[in-house]
Amino acid sequence: MYANKKLLFLFFIILLRTKNSLGGVPLTSYEGNWNSSIQYKKGSLVSYEGKLFLSKVTSIKKVKNLGIDPGNNPDFWQTINLSGINGDTGPKGDTGATGPKGDAGATGPKGDTGAVGLQGNTGAQGVKGDIGLTGPQGVAGLQGPKGDTGLSTSQFLSVVGKKYITGMTYVADGYE
């Protein structure tokens, strides 16, 4: 009984929402649960297997809408899909399990050059290297300027004091 009242209520909602018409078929009556022994007229609304169906015709080529199953005969019946008002949002569900690891993505584009880094510390003193090879002899230098005239023997001896000089002997003023 409660289900019929609910369907009757839905019938009136359909009437209000569709302004008494669905796809050109005027709603005429709500007949309750579908019954194979009743001939339904165009515009009759019935419930069948938890759904609402509207009779689109009274007969097709002299075949009456009598015992025609609403769930399997779209030429005779139109399914009425109703949606109610949205209910309250339900509670948040539990977090699902972590999915499998995905494939690696494609390589991205080359990035911009980064900023210059700080200068590093001075490195340790390296090991002393081997002595290098002797280089080739250089070109002979230019002749230097003529020097001043040196002391005469007598001037030299007066400065040195008539003594032996670097293992050499000499004779001066009769001395040996």
Secondary structure, DSSP 4 states (H G I P E B T S, - for coil): -HHHHHHHHHHHHHHHHHTTEETTEEP-EEEEE--TTSBPPTTEEEEETTEEEEE--SEETTEESBS--GGG-TTTEEEE-------PPPPPPPPPPPPPPPPPPPPPPPPPPPPPPPPPPPPPPPPPPPPPPPPPPPPPPPPPPPPPP---HHHHHHHHTS--BTTB---BTTB-
